[in-house]
Amino acid sequence: MHVSPPRIPSFSSSRWMFMLLATALTGCGAPVTDGLADAPGQSAQELISTNGLSTNGLSTNGLSTNGLSTNGLSTNGLSTNGLSTNGFRTWFTADPASADMVMRYVVQCSMAAGKQLTYQSPTTGANYTWKGSLGLAPGWAGGAPATVAEQQVVSACLAAHANKYGVHVDISVLGRDSVGGTVPYTPDELNTYAEPEACFFGNLFTGEGTFAANDGAYLDYDESTVRTCGLSSWSETTACTPMKHVGACRYYCTLDSTRTYYTRCTYNGVTYRPITTRMLPQDIYRCGDNVCQLTEKCGTSNTPDSCAADCGPCK
């Protein structure tokens, strides 16, 4: 498989499987000002062995409906109390498979490593266990209503874990939690996940939606990746609807003092807490590497949509 060389980032300037949030919360558009200074905040609880490494695989369908606001979790907390509400029970029962996937990523983003949330379906008796990892929303994970900062960083994390193809790809997750703590990372992580990918921000709880922007260079005409929601080509910026691709991170976002991740992004007059991602260079595919990838199609040319060298002619 051809491996594209690491890029140097430019720092200048159907249904949402989750019913992720439209009606219960009314704090739409509130800017975030607490804990966003460049000075590092109190470090987030250290993750077990993996630091900020994570595996994405949430289908973009998981970002398309409203649910966190209607299922009772946003106001009752990400806790046993929140799971016991009629709103959550109704939402989960409507589509258990989709709800299970969404909850897996909600808990992974919100709760710290070593923590977990369990649920037994009152209709089927099936048991579910969702494990924490990144610990981005400690208050909400402890049972309190989600603050605006928690809404934003969890929304950004969910967007970062979604991809067009719903497949599992390892990524490096960077940023700050809702109280300003830094997601732990190591130099080895940055060196291994050498491809700057994207920044993600927004608020699903209030219906503002989620946004993605390129942190690395745009994909070349013959390149593709299952992570196309973030690392996009110039011509493919609508592939992950309802997530909106808005261009390059440098136009909207502010880097931390080490220039490793973004601390805030402002879009449409609203300031958000973003999540920044990096990926493995080998997860970018090139037409002509003699492997017909999931992101490539048969044809007569050398683009992902018509890759004769890898996928042959269409029959």
N, C-alpha and C positions, 0 to 999 in steps of 0.2 A: 504494500500500500504506500502510495506516495504521501510523504508528510510535508505539509507546507511549513516553511521556516517561520519561527515566531515573528509576530509583527510588532512594530513599535507604535504604541498608542499615541495619538495626538492629544495633547493636553492644553492647547491654546484655547483659547477662549473657553335539532340540536339544542344547547343550554349550558350555562355555566354550571357544570356538574354539581354544583354546590349550593346553588341559590345564594350566592354570596352577598348579599346586603343591600337592600334598597329602601326599606320602609321604616324600620324601627328607630334608627338613629337620625337625629336632625342636625348634627353639628357639621354639616357639609361645608367644605371650603375653609375650615379654620386653619390658619397657618400655625406651624410648629416653630417655637422659638426656644424652648427649654432644651438644654443639653446639646446644642448644635455647634458650639464653639469648636475651633480647631484643636484646642487643648484636649488631650485624651480624658475621657471620663473614667469612672471606676470600672475596672475590667469586668466584663461579663463572666459569669461562672464558667470555669474552664471546661471544655468539652472533653469527654473521655476519648483519648488517643487520636481522634480524627480532627481535632481543631475545627476549622471551618469547612472541611471537606464534606460533601453531601452528594446524594444521588437524586437527580430529577427524573420525572416521569409522569407528572400530572398533566393529563390532557388539557388542552386549552378549553375544552368544553367545561372544565372545572372552574372556569373564570366567568361563565356567561350568565348565570342566573343569580337571583338574590337569595340569600339563605342565612348568613350569619346574623343578619338583623332580624330575620323572621323566625329563626329556630331557637331564640332565647339565649344563645350563648353570649352575645355581645353585651347584654345587660345583666345576665345572671352569672357570668364568669365561666371560664374554661375549667369546669369542675363537676363533681358528681351532682351538685345542686343544679348546674346549668343543664346537664344531660337529663335531668328528671322532669323537665318542663314539658307541657303538652306541645309547645312549638317545636322543640327538638324532636320529640317522638314522631310527630306528624311528618316533619321534613325527612327524617331518617327512613321511616317506613315507606315513603313514596318511591325511593330508589336506593335500596340498601347498598348495592355495589358501588354506585357513584358516591354516595355519602361516606362510605367506608374509605374510599380513596382520598376524598377531600379531607376528612378528619385525620387521616394519616399524615398529611402534609401540614395541616393546621397545627397539630400537636408537635410535629417535628420542628416547625418554625418557632412555636411559642414557648414550649416547655424546655427546661434544661435537660441535659443528658443525665440518665439515671432516674428520671421521673417518667411516669406513664399515666394514661387515662384509660379506664376500662368501662365498657358499656355492655349491657345485656338487652337485646331486643325484646320488648314486652310482647311482640306478636309472634316471633319465631323461636325465641329462647336462645338464639345464637349469641355467642360471646365475642366481643371485639376488644383488642388491646392496641393502643396507639402509644408509641414511645417518643419521648422528647429528645431533642438534640441541641438546637441552637440557642434556646432560652431567650428569645428576643422580647417576650412579653411577660415578665415575671409577675406583675400585678394581676393581669388577666388570668394567667395560669394558676394563680393562687385563689381565684374565685371572685375577684373584684370586677366591676364593669370595665370594659376595655377603654383606655384613654385614647385620645386622638393619636398620640405618638405610637401607641400599641397598634391601633387600627392601621396606621400607615406602614409601619415596619413589617407587620404580618402580611399585609396586602402585597408589599414589595417582595417579600420572601416567597409567597405563593406564586407570584408572577415569574420569579426567577426559577422556580421549579417546574414551570409548565413548558412544554414544547409541542410543536405542531404535530409530531408523530406519536406522542405519548410513550416514548421509549425511555429506558433508563440509561443515563449518561452521567458519569462522575463530573462534578464541577467543584470549584473552590468558591465559597461564599464569604464575602467580606463586607464589613460595615459596622454599624453600632446598634446596640439594642435600644429599647424604648427609653431607657434612663441614661443613655450616653456611654455605656460600657462597650468596649471594643470586642468584636468577635475574634477570638484568638487565631493566630496564624503563625507559620514559621517560614524562614527563608527557603527551606526545601519545598514547601508547598508552593510558593510563588515561582520557584525555578521549574518545578515539575508541571504545574498548571501555567505554562508560560504564555498562553494566548489570552491577552486581555479581551474580554467578550463584550459585556454590556452593563448598563445600569438599569434598574427597575424601580418604579415608584408609582404612587397612586393611593387610592383608598376605596376598597371594595365595600366597606361597611356603609358608606354614605352615597354610593352610587356614582362617585366621581370616576370610577374605572381605574385601569392600570395602564402604565406607559413603559415603553422600553426604548433605549437608545444605544447606539454602538459606542463601545469604549475602544475597541480595536478598529483597524482599518476595515472598510467595507469588503465583502467577499469579491473576488475576481469573477469574471464572466463564466469561468469553467469550474468554479468552486461551489460547494454546498455543504450543509451540515444539518443535522436534526435539531440543532440549537438555533435555528433560523429566526426564532422570535426575538432574540437579542442581537446576534451577530448577523446582520442582514446584508444583502447586496443592494445596490442602488435601485434596482428594479423590483425588488421584493420587499415591500414594506407593509403589506396588508395580509401577510400569510397567517397571522395569528389572531385574527379577529375573535373576540372583541378587544384583546390587547392592542393598543395603538402604538405603532413605531413612530417616533417623533424626530429621528435624525441622529445626532451625535451628542453624547453626554456633555461634552465641553460647552455646549450652547446653553445648558440649563443647570449644570451641577457644579459644586465646589469640592475640590479635592482636600483630603486631610493633609496635615503638615508633612507627611512622608510621601505624599503623592501615590498612595497605594490604593485608596478607595475613596468614594464620594461620601461626604457627610450630609449634604442637603441638595435637593433639586427643586427648582421653582418653575412651575408650568401653569399657565393661565392665571397667574397671580397668586397661586397657592404654593407654599413651601412644604415639601415632603421629606420624610426620612427614607433614603433609598437603600437598596442592596446592590452591591457591585459583584460581578462574577468573573471568574477566569476559567478557562477550559484547557484540555489537553490539545496540543497541536494536531495530533493524529485524528482528532474528531472532526477535522475539516477535511473533506474529500475533494479530490480533483478528477474531473473527467479525463481519462487517459491513464489511470493507474491500474487498469485491467481488473477492477473489481466493480461489479454493478451494485452500487449502494442503494439503500432504501430511498435516498433522496434523488436518485437518478432514474431516467427513463430511456427506453429504446428510441432510436431515431437515426438521423443521418449527419448530425453536426457534432460539436464538441462542447456543448453546454449541458448542464444537468438535466434539462428538460428534453434533450435530444442527443444523448451520449452514445454515439455509434461504437466508439472504442471499447467501452465497458459493457454496454447492454445490448449491442448489436442492432441491426435494423428491425423495425417493427414489422410484424407479420400479419 
